[in-house]
Amino acid sequence: MEKKEDKKAKFLRVYANVPENLRGDIIAVIDKKPYTWNTSFLEINDNTELGRKILKALEEIRIL
């Protein structure tokens, strides 16, 4: 099983390659609320519970 830091590092690499004009696009829906690349970055970077849920969702849809 992958460590949380490995998932975070993967996300940061992918995020860095997303063009700025696409970072406002929704990439995950958690508890019926949409999250963009930018909001996901903030949550994941701060290691919040929501950030962990977003990482899991991104892994399930194979973005990570």
Secondary structure, DSSP 4 states (H G I P E B T S, - for coil): ---HHHHHHHHHHHHHHS-GGGTTSEEEEETTEEEEHHHHHHHHHTT-HHHHHHHHHHHHTT--
